[in-house]
C-alpha cells in the first residue's frame, strides 16, 4: 500500500511523494513538452490530486491578483501559448473554470499538465469542474476514445474521471466576483447553498449541481427558461441582479460558451464570459482570452490567437482526430 509521508513545502509548492521516488519536476518537464506519461505516473498523480481536492471546499475563496481561464478543450499547444500570454507559474495565480478535456486532440496532455501544476503549486492554481469533467460526456466527446488510442486501454480515462468527482465547483474572488463554469440555477439563491451540495459524484442530469455546470445567460429574456443544450437553464439579467444582491457580490465570471472575440461582457458589466480555446475545433476562427483581475478589482481581458505550433505542425492530424471524435450537438 502506498503511504504518503513526505509533504514538505518547497517554493510555495509541494515536494510530493518524495519517499515513492516520484520526481514531479521530471514529469512536469515531460508534460510541458506534450509527452505522454506512463500509467503508473498518472495513477500517482491522481492519488495526490484527490488528496488535495478533497481538502478544498465546494466554493473556494480566492484573493486578487488572479487570472481566469475559460474552456481549453484539449488544445494543448494553445494552453502553452496561454501561459506565455497570461504569465508563467508560480508568478501568476490561475483560476481554471473547467472543460479541460474533449473536442480537441490533446485532452490527455492538457489534463496531465494541469494536474501536475496543481500538485506543484496548489496555492497558485485553482481548478474548478466543468460540464465535460464527467464520465458520461467524455465517453461521447473525445476523451475516452483518445485515452484508448494513446494508451491502448481505458485505465487513464478511469483514473482521471474518478478524480473529476473531487474537483471544487465554484469560487469567490475578494468577496466580490462569483466564478463558476456555466451559470445560475433556479434551485440556488445563495452561495452558501452551493457550499452544501454533495459534489463528490458524477454530475447529475438535472438539479442545482447540473445547472451550475450547464446554464447560460440570456440577453433576450428575463427569468429562467429552458436551455437548448438539454441540460441547465437560460437565465436573464433579472436573475443575475437578484443573485448579486442576495450574495453581496458585484460580478459573475464564467466560461462554457464560445466567444468569437475570446470574451463577452453583458448585463451592464455584471457578467463576463471568458473563452480560452482559440480557433475552437480547429475551424471556428475565434480568438481566445484570459481574464486578469488586479488587486484593485479591475478586470482586463488578455486576448490571444491560435499558437504557431498548433497552426503549423499539428493542424492536419488534430483536424483528422477531431473530426473522428466530433458530434453535431454543441456542448
N, C-alpha and C positions, 0 to 999 in steps of 0.2 A: 504494500500500500504506500503510495506516495505521501510523504509528510512534508509540510511546508514550515521550515524553521526560520529561515533567514529572510527577514523583511527590513533590512537596513535601508534607510532613505539615502539616496545619493543624488546630489544636484537637483533636488526638487522632484526626483523620480523614485523608482523602487528598484533595488537590485534583486530581481525576482528569482526565486527558486535556485539560488546560487548553490545550495547543497545538492541539487539534482544535476548540476553541470549544465544548466540552461543559460547560455550566454545571450542575453537579449540584444546586445549591440551587434553581435554576429548575425542574428536573424533579421534585425532591423535593417542592416546594410543590404542583405539579400532582398528583403521585401521592398526597399526603396528602388531597387533596380527592376522590380517586377518579376523576380524569380519565385517559383513555387517552393513552399516549404514542405517537408515530409509530414506524413500524417501524425507521427508521434509529436512533432513540434506543435502542430495545430491542436492536438489533444491537451498538451501542457498549457498552451496559450488560452484555450477555452476554460480550462480549470481555473486559471488565475483570474481571467476576466469575470467569471461568475462570482468568484470570491470578492472582487472589487464591486461589481454591480449590486450584489445582494446587500451591501452595506450602504448603498445610496438610496435616498428616499424616492418616492414616485415623482415628486416635484423638487428639482434641485434649485437651491438658492445660489446665485452667482453674482459676482461683482464686476463692474467695468474696470479697465477696458476689456472688451470681448469681441471676437469676430465670429459671426454666424454663417454657417454653411448650409445651403439647401440640398436638394436631391443630387446625388453623384451618379447613381445607377451604373456601377461597373465600368465607368470611364476612367481607367487608371491613369493614363498619361495626362488627362485633364486635371485629375486630382493633384498630380505632381506640379502641374502648372499653377494650380490654385495656391499651393504652398509658396511658390515663387512670388505670386501676386500678393497674397494675404500676409505673408511673413512666416519664417521658419520657426519650428519648435526648438527649444522651450521658450522662445522670446515673444510668442503670441499666445493668448488664451483663445481656444477654439470651442465653439458650441456647434455640434453637428445635429441637424434637425431630422435625420432619418433618411431612409431609402438609399442604402449603400449598394444594394445588390439588384439583380435583374436588369433586363433590357440591354445593357452594354455587354461587351465581350470579356470583361476582366473583373467580374464580381469577386472571384476568389482573391485576386491580387489586392483589390480595394479593401475588402473586409479584413484581410490578413494584416495589411499595413496599418489600418485604423486601430485594430485590436492591439498591435504591438505599441503604437503610440500612446494608447490609453494606459497600458500597463507601465510603460516607462515614465510617462508624465501624467499620472492620474489626477493631479490638481490643475493641470493646464488644459486637459482635453475632457470635454463633456460630450457624451454620446446619448442621443435620445432615439427612441424607436419610431420607425415609420411604418406605414401600412404594408410595405413589402418585407418587413422583417418577421415573416411568419412561414410556417411550413406550407400552408395551402397555396399562398400566392407564389412562392418561389418554385413550387412544382410546375407552375404553368407559365412563368415568365422568364425562365432562363437559368437561374442559379443552380437548380437541381441538375439540369442537363449539363451545365458547364462543369460541375463537380464530377459528374460521371465521365465526361470526356477527358478531363485533365487528370483524374486520379484512378479511373477505371472502376470506381465503386461509389457508394453514397455516404461513406463514413464522414468525410469532411463536411458535407451538407448536413448530416445529422448532428455533428458536433456544434456547428455554428447556429443552426436553427434552434437547438436546445438552449444555447447561450442567449439568443434573441429574447427568450422569455424573461430574462433578468434585467433587460435594459430599462432605465427610467423613461417616463413618458412625457414629462413637461419640465419647464424651468422658469424661474422668475429672476430677472436681472435687476439688481438695485431696487427691488420692490416696486419697479415701475413698468417693466416690459415683460409680458407673459409670452412664453415661447412654447410652441407645440408643432407637431408635424403637419396636421391637417387643419383642424378648426374647432368650433364650439359644438355643444350638444344641448338639446332641449332637456336632457336629464341632469344637467350640471349647471348650478348657479354660481358656486363658489370654488375657488382654487383649493380650499380645504377639502372639498368633496373629492377632488381628483386625488388628493393625498391618501384618501381612504380606499381607493379602488384596489382590487386584487389584480396586480399586473403580472404575477409570476405564472403566466399561461399563454397559450395561443390566443391571438387577438380574436375575439368572438365576431360573429357575422353582424350583430346589432347590439345596441345598448351604448352606454356612455363611453366605454373604452374604445369601441369601434368608431364612434363619432369623432373622438379626438384625433384618430388616425386618418379618417376618410373625408371629413366635411370640408366644404369650400365656401368662401364668401360670395355673395350675390349682390351686384350693384343695381339690379333692376327690381328686386322685390324685397319687401320687409318680412320680418318673422322668419320662421323655419319652413322650408319647402323641401319636397323630395329631390334627391340627387340623381342625376342621370348615371352616376357611377354604379348605382345599385347597392350602395352602402353609404352610411353617413347622411348628412343633410346639407342643403344650401342655407346660408344664414345671412340676413340683411344687416344694414347699418344699425337699425334699432337694437338688434341683438348684441352687437358689438358695444354700443353705447351703454347698454344695461350691464353687461358683463364687466366693463371697465369701471363703471361707477360702483357696483356692488363690491368689487375686489380692490378698489382704490389703486388701480394701475392705469397707465395712460396710453399704452400701445400693445398691440398684438403682433408678434413676428412669427411667420410660419413659412412652409415650403409647399411641396405637394402639387403645384401647378406650373406647367411650362410658361415662362415669360419670354417673349421674343427679345426684349431688351435686357434680359437677365434678372429683372426685378419689376415689381409693381407696388405702388403705394396708393391706397384708396381710403374711402370713408373719412375724408378731411384729415389725412395724415395719422389716422388711428390704427391702420393695419398695413403691414408690409408682407409681401411675398418675396422670398429670395430663392433663386433657382441657380444651381451650380453645375449643371451639365451642359456645356456648350455644344452646339450642333447635335442636339439630342437625337438619338437613334441614327447618328451619322448622316442625317439628311434634313433636319429641321432648319438649319442655318441660323439658329438663335444664338444670342450672346448669353453669358453667364455672369454671376456676381457673387461676392461675399458681402455681408452687411457688417460694417465696423461701427461699434458703439463705443465712444470715448468716455473718459472719466466724467465729463460734463453731461453725459447722456445724449450727446449729438450723434445722429445717425448719418452714415455716408455709405454709398454702395461703391465697391471697387469692382469695376467691370473687366472681364477678360473673355477672350475667344478661344477657339479650339487650339490646343497645343500643336506646335510644329511636328512633334513626334507622332501625334495622333493623325494629323493630316497626311503625312508622308508615309512613314514606314509601315503603319498598321492599318491604314484605311481600308484596303481591299479585304484582308482576312477578317477584320472586325465586321465589315458590312455583310460578308457572307454568313458569319456566325449569327449576327444579329437578326438577319432575315430568317435564318433557320429557327431562331427562338421566338420570333415575333408573333403576336396575336393582334387581332383587329381592335379588341377592346382596350380603351385607354385607361391606364392606372398610373 
